[in-house]
């Protein structure tokens, strides 16, 4: 046994065992308190994380509802816009038909006026040709004596007409 007490390794073992015993008896309460506080902190973190998870799920559900509502509203807007576009298209078709009819009537009226004008111009031209042709015929067939007789007769007719009025 003496050998055991004279060995340094033995003294290190004995001092370690004494230290471990004292540390266990004195530090057990502090170590357990430290572990308990660490466990309590972890529990608090878990509870906080759980409440945050629940809150996040609620927010997610809320945003999903908002997204569905926004999608519904967007669909309604698109539907309304399509209906409005269809109404505008129908109105534009109606307006185009009315405008086309009006233009057609205006063109018919213009064409009618142009035909009337052309007829008047043709009649005027035909009358002018007839007058010129008559002048030429009379000028070729009339001599000086016939001309004097015609002038005298015209003067008599004019004076008779003036006197009768």
Secondary structure as the mmCIF struct_conf table of DSSP 4:
data_model
#
loop_
_struct_conf.conf_type_id
_struct_conf.id
_struct_conf.beg_label_comp_id
_struct_conf.beg_label_asym_id
_struct_conf.beg_label_seq_id
_struct_conf.end_label_comp_id
_struct_conf.end_label_asym_id
_struct_conf.end_label_seq_id
HELX_RH_AL_P HELX_RH_AL_P1 UNK A 2 UNK A 6
HELX_RH_AL_P HELX_RH_AL_P2 UNK A 8 UNK A 141
HELX_RH_AL_P HELX_RH_AL_P3 UNK A 144 UNK A 164
#
